[in-house]
Amino acid sequence: MVFYRGFKESIDNCPQEERLAIYEAIVEYALDGTPPDLSGGSIKVIWPLIGPQLDANRTKRKNGRKGGAPRKTNGSDNGTTTGYSKALTTGSHSSQPNENENENVNENENGDSGVIHSFDDIPR
C-alpha cells in the first residue's frame, strides 16, 4: 500500500471525530479490498480522490509481479540479449578526423562584439 502525503493533508482538514474512520477505511480497502461506507461525512468527499489512486497502485503492483516484458534474444541458443548497437548508444564515431571547415562568417552589423564582459558594459 502506498500512502501519499496528500491523503494525510486532506484528512487533516476533516473533523477530528471522522479521521480514524477514514484511516480505517483506507487500510481496509488497500489490504482487503473492502469498499468503505460512503453514507455520509467527510469520507463521502475524500474517497473519490483516494479510491482511484489506491486502485491504480494495486494494478501497478499486480502488473509488476508479472515480471515485465520478456527479454529479446538474438536468435542463438545461448540466451544472450540483443541491445542497441554501440553506434546508437555512444554516437557514430569514425576513426578518421573531420576535415570539414566551418565557412560561416558571423559578423555583427552593429560594430560591437555583442558580448557583455562586465556590468559596466550593460546599456542603461
C-alpha positions, 0 to 999 in steps of 0.5 A: 500500500502506498500512502501519499502525503496528500491523503494525510493533508486532506484528512487533516482538514476533516473533523477530528471525530471522522479521521480514524474512520477514514484511516480505517477505511483506507487500510481496509480497502488497500489490504482487503479490498473492502469498499468503505461506507460512503453514507455520509461525512467527510469520507463521502468527499475524500474517497473519490480522490483516494479510491482511484489512486489506491486502485491504480497502485494495486494494478501497478503492483499486480502488473509488476509481479508479472515480471515485465516484458520478456527479454529479446534474444538474438536468435542463438541458443545461448540466451544472450540479449540483443541491445542497441548497437554501440553506434546508437548508444555512444554516437557514430564515431569514425576513426578518421578526423573531420576535415570539414571547415566551418565557412560561416562568417558571423559578423555583427552589423552593429560594430560591437562584439555583442558580448557583455564582459562586465556590468559596466558594459550593460546599456542603461 
